[in-house]
Amino acid sequence: MSLINDALKRASQSDRNRQRETVRKHAPMEPAATPPAPSSSMLAAICVIVALALAAFFFWQWWGARRPVAPVKLETAAAPRPVVRLAAPPRSAPAPAAANAQAAVMPPPAIAPAPAIETALASPAKPVPPPPWPVELKLMGIFFNQANPQALINARTVSVGDEIDGIRVTRIARDQVTVGWNGQSKQLTLE
C-alpha cells in the first residue's frame, strides 16, 4: 500500500507543478501595441513634394500667360494689280557735260499712264466676305464657376471681358466660350 500512496503523492505533485508552469506560461493580458506613428520627416517630405507640385503648376500657368501667342498670318486672295510700264523719255539732242552729269545723278521723272477703270455694271455685285479673324483661337479648357468663370484659350487663362489680340471674351458657359471681334461673334467649343 505504501507504493500506491507514494505513486499518488508523486502524481499530485506533478499536477501541481504542471499548473504552476501553465500559469507561468500565460502572461497576464496587456493592451495591444499601437502601430508606430508616421515620423515627422515622412510628413515633411510629403509636404515638400506637394509644395513643389503646386509651384510647378503655377509656374506653368504664369509662363503660358507671359508668352505672347504668335499671330497666325492668314493669306487672302488679293485682286491682281495692273502692270504699269513706264515709257522711255524722248531722246533729244546731246546736252552739255554739266547737264549730262546732272542727268546721271537725277533720273528724269517718268509719267505713268492712268490704269483703265472698268465698270462692273454688267455683273451682279458679290457679297463682301467679312474680314478674317486676326488669330486662330483654340479653347483648351473651361474652369466654370458661377461667380468667376475662366477659360484657357491659346494657353492663356482669361475671364469675361479679357482680350486676346483684340478679340474680346464675351461669355463663358459650361461647355462653350463666346468671343467677339469687329462686330462678329464666334462660339468656341472644347475639342
C-alpha positions in Angstrom: 0.0 0.0 0.0 2.8 2.3 0.6 3.7 2.0 -3.0 0.3 3.2 -4.1 0.5 6.1 -1.7 3.9 7.1 -3.0 2.6 7.0 -6.5 -0.4 9.1 -5.6 1.8 11.7 -3.9 4.1 11.9 -6.9 1.1 12.3 -9.3 -0.4 15.1 -7.2 2.9 16.9 -7.0 3.4 16.6 -10.8 -0.2 18.0 -11.2 0.7 21.0 -9.0 4.0 21.6 -11.0 2.1 21.5 -14.3 -0.4 24.0 -13.0 2.4 26.3 -11.9 4.1 26.0 -15.3 0.9 26.8 -17.2 0.3 29.8 -15.0 3.8 30.9 -15.7 3.5 30.4 -19.5 0.3 32.5 -19.8 1.2 36.1 -19.0 -1.4 38.5 -17.9 -3.3 40.3 -20.6 -1.7 43.5 -21.8 -3.0 46.1 -24.3 -2.0 45.6 -27.9 0.9 47.6 -29.1 -0.1 50.6 -31.2 1.4 50.9 -34.7 4.2 53.4 -34.9 3.1 56.9 -35.9 4.5 58.3 -39.2 7.6 60.1 -38.4 7.8 63.9 -38.8 10.4 63.5 -41.5 7.9 61.5 -43.6 5.3 64.2 -43.2 7.8 66.9 -44.1 8.8 65.0 -47.2 5.1 64.7 -48.3 4.6 68.4 -47.7 7.7 69.3 -49.7 6.5 67.2 -52.7 3.0 68.7 -52.6 4.5 72.3 -52.4 6.9 71.5 -55.4 4.0 70.2 -57.5 1.9 73.3 -56.8 4.8 75.6 -57.5 5.4 73.8 -60.8 1.7 74.1 -61.8 1.6 77.8 -61.0 4.9 78.5 -62.8 3.5 76.7 -65.9 0.3 78.9 -65.7 2.4 82.0 -65.4 4.8 81.0 -68.2 1.9 80.3 -70.6 0.3 83.6 -69.8 3.5 85.6 -70.1 4.5 84.3 -73.6 2.7 86.1 -76.3 0.9 83.9 -78.7 2.3 84.3 -82.2 -0.3 85.7 -84.6 -1.4 83.5 -87.4 -0.9 85.0 -90.8 -3.9 84.3 -93.0 -3.4 84.5 -96.7 -6.1 86.3 -98.6 -6.7 86.2 -102.3 -6.0 89.7 -103.4 -7.0 91.1 -106.8 -4.1 91.1 -109.3 -2.6 94.5 -109.6 -2.3 96.1 -113.0 1.1 96.1 -114.6 2.3 99.6 -115.2 5.0 100.0 -117.8 6.9 103.3 -118.0 7.5 104.8 -121.3 11.1 105.8 -122.1 11.7 109.6 -122.3 12.1 111.0 -125.7 15.6 111.3 -126.9 16.8 114.8 -127.6 20.0 116.4 -128.8 23.1 115.9 -126.8 23.4 118.2 -123.8 26.4 119.9 -122.4 28.6 117.9 -120.0 27.2 119.6 -116.8 23.7 118.7 -117.9 24.8 115.1 -118.5 26.3 114.9 -115.0 23.1 116.1 -113.5 21.0 113.7 -115.6 23.2 110.9 -114.5 22.6 111.8 -110.8 18.8 112.5 -111.1 16.8 110.3 -113.5 14.1 112.1 -115.4 10.6 111.9 -113.9 8.5 109.2 -115.5 4.9 109.7 -116.1 2.8 106.6 -115.7 -0.4 106.3 -117.7 -3.5 106.0 -115.5 -4.8 102.5 -115.2 -8.1 101.8 -117.1 -11.1 101.9 -114.8 -13.6 99.2 -115.6 -17.2 99.5 -114.5 -18.9 96.5 -113.1 -22.4 97.4 -114.2 -22.9 94.2 -116.2 -22.0 91.7 -113.4 -24.1 91.4 -110.2 -22.5 92.5 -107.0 -20.9 89.8 -105.0 -21.4 89.8 -101.2 -18.3 91.0 -99.4 -17.0 88.4 -97.1 -16.2 89.6 -93.5 -12.6 90.2 -92.8 -10.7 87.2 -91.3 -10.2 87.0 -87.6 -6.7 88.2 -86.5 -5.7 85.0 -84.8 -6.9 81.4 -84.7 -8.3 80.7 -81.2 -8.2 77.3 -79.6 -10.2 76.5 -76.5 -8.2 74.2 -74.3 -10.3 74.2 -71.1 -13.1 75.8 -69.1 -12.9 76.5 -65.3 -16.6 77.1 -64.7 -17.6 78.9 -61.5 -20.8 80.9 -61.3 -19.0 83.9 -59.6 -15.9 84.0 -61.8 -15.8 81.6 -64.8 -12.5 81.3 -66.6 -11.3 79.6 -69.8 -7.9 78.5 -71.2 -7.6 79.9 -74.7 -4.3 79.6 -76.6 -2.5 78.7 -73.4 -3.8 81.9 -71.6 -6.2 82.0 -68.8 -8.9 84.6 -69.5 -12.2 85.8 -67.9 -15.2 87.5 -69.3 -14.1 90.9 -70.7 -10.5 90.0 -71.3 -8.9 90.3 -74.8 -6.6 88.2 -76.8 -5.0 90.1 -79.6 -8.1 92.4 -79.9 -10.6 89.6 -79.6 -12.9 90.1 -76.5 -14.3 87.2 -74.4 -18.0 88.0 -74.1 -19.4 84.9 -72.4 -18.1 81.7 -70.7 -20.6 78.8 -70.3 -20.1 75.3 -69.0 -19.4 73.8 -72.5 -18.5 76.8 -74.7 -17.0 80.3 -74.8 -18.3 83.2 -76.9 -15.8 85.7 -78.3 -16.4 88.9 -80.3 -14.3 90.9 -82.8 -15.2 93.7 -85.2 -19.0 93.2 -84.7 -18.8 89.4 -85.3 -19.1 86.7 -82.7 -17.8 83.2 -82.6 -18.6 80.1 -80.4 -15.6 78.1 -79.2 -16.2 74.6 -78.0 -13.9 72.0 -76.5 -12.4 69.6 -78.9 
